[in-house]
Amino acid sequence: MDVLRRIFKAFSYPNYRLLWIGSCTSSIGTWMQQFAQSWLVLDMSKSAFLLGLDAFLAQLPIILFSLVGGVIADRMDRRKLLLVSQYIQMISATLLTVLIATGYVRIWHILSLSFVVGSAQAFGGPASQALVPSLVSKEDLPNAIALNSIQFNLARVIGPVLGGIALEQLGAAWCFGLNALSFVAVVFSLWMMKVSFTPEHSAVSILTSMKEGFGFIRNQGAMQALIVIAFGMTLFAFPMMTFFPVFARDVFHGGPTAFTALLSTSGVGSIVGALTVASMGNVKRKGLIALSALIMVGVCIASFALSRNLILSCFIVFVNGATLMVAFSMITSLVQLIVSNEMRGRVMSVYNVAFRGGMPIGSLGTGYLVKFFSAPAVICANGILLATMGVYVLIAQRKVAKL
């Protein structure tokens, strides 16, 4: 019982518990749609490049708008900003449901709405990351971040399974429709919450506020290195998951079932990794743990690319998901613990740009290179580069390892 109490300690805060339940329900719907959307784009276009382009357009707004979103998150009620973001995503999912159900859907519809949803997330992401620390005490913040990772990855297991069943038995429109419905849960949770943070009115311009955020980061020593690591992690690690449909179809000669197996085992591994972090509490030497896990992620990615056996690949993906979550949780905890509350929205927006910004660049670049080389060759190279980056930072940037 003591172990369970320690793992789920952040659930003792009612507002955090509300947000977690609502976000988990919504994330399950999001993963159902993402599963169906990836398979739909590949099936309609027969193009790995367009699959990468869809992921690129979903993440591009993070680069374009997150910094502005971070300033706004420090200037207005973060809960209300999150609500607007959820409404836009709900409307987008509903529109795609109608287009697919009526047979009018085209690739450009999917690509355009991916950009719209990404834009909503560019403003909602900094608000969400800045909101969590105001719901729990500082000493329980690493636990809250780990539990957030659990809900995200629990959804990453359940969502594709339900998405695969819905796609095969009911059709793609149901995956998108159920995602639209799932947003009701997080909207209800946000309306029920009572948040203590009240933003101060600022007379300075948005540009000046951004500069203040960058200045804070420059003066915090290891913060710059943590943000660079976050970018490299998503640049090299996440394309593997984007191209799971290509591996399922071309390497393992399977269909949606093989795709579901890869996504689900990756999600289960991430849950195990997040539970491990949650049980550790506010552990010391987070930087060393994060870099060690990052090197292991690179090794797993390269191994996955070389594997030709689905069962072995699922095991590798499981280990990769666990170690990736350990690295992510530790790095995010370090950033959140360093930053002050009044600067949190701006600093987390820069972190968000780095973390999420690597995804579209990695997906688009990998999709482009796959046209000239095989998907396994490109993904293997990504893994080697990620492991190399981890080793370099471990040896040359000792300030991170000492955190």
N, C-alpha and C positions, 0 to 999 in steps of 0.2 A: 504493500500500500504506500509506503514512503517513497518508493521509486516512482510509482504512478503519480503521486502528488507532486513530486519534483518535476516530472516530465510535463505535466499539464498545469503547472503553477499559474500561468497567465490566465487560465480559465476562471480563476477566482475573481477576476475583474469583470463585472457585468457588461460594461460597454464593449470591452474587447471580445467577450464571448458572443455578443450580438453580432459584431462585425465579422467574426470568424465564421459563424454559421451561415450568414447571408452570403459572404464571399465564396464559401465552399460550394453552396448550391449554384451560384452563378457561374463559378469556374467549371463545374461539371457540364453545364450547358455550353459554355465556350469551347471546351475540348470536344464535345460532340460535334459542334459546327466545324471546328478546325480539322477534325478527322475527315468529315464528309467533304469539306471544301478542298482539302489537299487531293483527295481521291478524285473529286469532280473536275478540278482543273487539269489534272494529269489525264483523265479519261476523255475530256472534251478536246484538249489541245494536242495530246500525245507529245508534249514538249517538257523536258526537264528544265529548260530555261524559263518558261512561263511559270512553272512551279516555284522556281527561285524568285522570279519577279513578283509573284503574289506575296511571298514572305517579305521581300524588299519593300513593297509599297505599304505593307501593314506596319513596318517598323520605321520607315523613312520619317514620318511626322515626329517621332521621338527626337530625332536629330534637329528637325526644323523648329519645333514648338516647345520642347520641354523646358528650356531655359526661361521662356516667358511664363510657362505654367508654374515654374518654381517660384517666381516673383509673386504671381497672383496667389499662390498657396500661402505665402507669408503675409498677404494683405487682406484676405477675405476668409470667411468661414470655410474651413477645409471640408466640412461635411457637405455644405451646399455645392461646392465645386465638384465634389465626387458625385453628387446626385445628378448634376447636369451631364457629366460624363456617362453615367449609366443610362440615362434617357436616350442619348444619341446612339449608343451601342444597341439598345433595345429596338429602336426604330430601324436601324440598319439591318438587323437580323430579321425583323418582320418583313421588310421590303424584299430581301433575298428569298424568304419563304414564299411570298406571293409570286415572284418571278419564276422560281423553280417549279412551283405547283402548277402554274399556268403554261409552262413550256416556253416562256419568253426569255429565259436567262441566256446571257452571252458572256463570254470571257471578260469583256470590258466592264460589264456590270459588277462582276466579282472583284476585279482589280480595283475599280473605282471605290467600291464600298469598303474594301480592305484599307484604303487610304483614309476614308472617313472615320472608320473605327480606330485606326492608329492615331488620328488627330485627337479624338476624344480621350484616348488613353494617355496622350502626351500631357494633357492637363490633369487628368485624374490620377496618374501615376505619382507625381510629386506630392499631391494632396494626400493620397493614401499612405505613402511612406512617411510623410510628416505627421499624419494623424496618429499612427500606432503608438509612438512614444508618449503621447499625451494621455493614453488610455491605461498605461501600466507604470509602475515605479521603475527607476533607472536600473536597479539591480535585476529586475525581471525582464528587461528589454531583450537580452539575447534569447531567453526562453520564448518570448512573444514572437520574435523574428523566426525562430525555428518552427514554432507552431504554425505560423503563416506559411512557411515552406511545406509543412505537412498537408495543410488544406489544399494548397495549389497542386501538390503531387498526388494527393488522394484523388483529386478531381481528374488528374492526368491518367490515373488508372481506370477509374469508373467511367469517365467521359468517353474514351475510345471504345470501351467494351459496349456501352449502351449505344454509341454512335455506329459501331459495326453491326449490331443487331438491327437498329433502326434503318440503316442504309440498305441492308440486304433484305429485310422483311417488309419495310414500309416505304422506302424511298428517301432520297436526300432531303426533300422538303421538310420531313419530320425532324431531322437533325437541326435544321435552322429554326424551325418553329418552336421546338422545345427549348432551344437556347434563348429565344426571345422571351419565352415564358419564365425562364429561370431568373431573369433580371428583377422580377417582382420581389424575390427574396432579399436581395441586397438593398433594393430601394426601401423596403419595409424596415430593414435593420437600421439603415441610416436615419430614417425618420424617427425611430425609437430611441436613438442614442442621445446622451447628454455629454457634450464635450466641454472640457474646462478651458481650453485654449481660446483666447480672444485676441485677434490680430490688432496690432497698433496701426493707426492711420499714418501713412507716410506721404510727405510732400515731395520726395525726390522722384526722379523719373525711373521708368522701368530699366533703362540702360544703366543708370547709376546703381540701382539695386543689384543688377547682374554683376557689375564690377565689384561691389562689396562682397558678393558671394565668391567670386574668383580670388579676391584678396584674402579672404578667410582661408580658402584652400591652400594658397601659396604659403601662408604663415603657419600651417599645421604640420610641417615636416613630412611625415609618411603618407599624408592624405593624397598627395599627387600620385605617388606610386600605387596606392590602392585603387585609384580611379583608372590608371593605365592597365593594371592587372584585370580589372573588371571588363575593360574593353577587349583585351586580348582573349579573355576567357570566352566571351560570347562570339568573338570573331572566328575563333578556331573550333570551338566545341559545339555550338548550336547547329551549324549546317548539317551535321550528321543526322540530327532528328528531322530537319527539314526534308532530307532526301531519303528518309525511311521508305516512302512509297516506291522510289526507284530501286532500292535494294530488295524490297519485297517482291517486286515484279521481275526485275532483270537478273538479280543475283540468286535469289532463292526460288524464282519461278512460281511465286504464289500470288494471292489476291489480297482482298481486304483482311482476311484472317491472319496472314503473315504480318501485314502492317499493324494490325491490332496487337499481335503478340509482341512486336518490338516496342511499340508505344507503351503497352501495359507493363512490361518487365522493366522498362526504363523508369516508369512512374513508381513501381514498387520499390526499386532500388533507391529512388529519391526519398521516399517515405522512410525507409530504413535509415538513410543518412540523416534526415531531419530529426528523427526520433533519437538517434545517437547524440546529435548536438544538443537537443532539448534536455536529455538526461545528464549532460555534462555541466549544465548551468553556466555560470559566469567564469569559465575556465581561463587559466593564464596561457600565455604564448599562443594566442589565436593566430598570429601571423605565421608562425612556423607550421602550425597545423594546416592552415589554408594553402601554403605553398607546397607542402608535401602532398596534399590532396590534389592540387592542380597538376603536379607532375604525373600522378597516377591516372588522372583523367586523360592526359595526352597519350599515355601508354595504352589505355583502354580503347581510345578512338582508333589508333593505328592498328591494334589487334582486331577490332571489329571489321575494319576495311579489308583485312587480309583473310578473314574467316569466310568459309563457303558452306558452313553448316549452320542451319537456323537455330538449333538448340544451343550450340556453343555461342553463337552470336547473341542470343537472348541472355545467356549468363554474363557475357562481357558487358552488354548493355545495362544489366542489373548493377554490376560493380561500378560502371561508369556513372550511373544515376546517383548511387550512394556517395561516391567521392566528389562528384560535382556539387551535390547539395551541401556537403561539409564545407567545401571551399567557398561556395556562395554565402552560406550562413555566417561563416567566420568573417569574411570580408565586409559584409553588410553590417554586422554587429560592430565591427571596429569603426566604420564610418559613422554609424548612428551614435556611438558612445563618445566620439570626438567632438561632434558638432553641437552647438548650442541651439535651444529651441527656437529663438527668434531668427536664426539663420537656416533652420532646418529645411524649409521648402526650397531655398535657393541651392544649398549644397547638395541636397538629395536630387534636385533636377539635373545638376552636372553629373552626379553619379549615375542617374537614370539615363542620360544621354550616352555616357560611356558604356554602361551595361547593356542597354537596349540597342544602342547605335551599332555595336559590333554585329548584331544579328542580321540587319538588312545588307550590310556590306559583305559579310561572310556568305550569306545565302545567294546574293546576286553574283559575287565573284566565283563561288563554287559552281553555280549553275552555268556560268559562262565557260569555265574551264572544263566542265564535264562534256561540253560539245566537242572538245579536242582530245581530251583524255577520258578514261573511264571514271565513273563515280568512285569506285574503290581506291583508285590511284590518288585522286584529289583529296578524299577524306583521310587517307593514310598520311598524306603530306601535312594536312591540318593538325593531325595528332602529334606528329613529330615536332612541328613548329611550336605547339602549345607546351609540350614537355620541355623543349629547349628554353622557352621563355621562363618557365617555372624554375629551372635550374639556374638560369642567369640571375634572376631576381634573388634567389636564395643565397647565391654566392656574392653577387656584387652589391645588392641593396640590403645590407644586414639590418637596417632600421626597421624594415617590415617584419623580418623574422623575429625581432626582439619584442614586438608589440604583444 
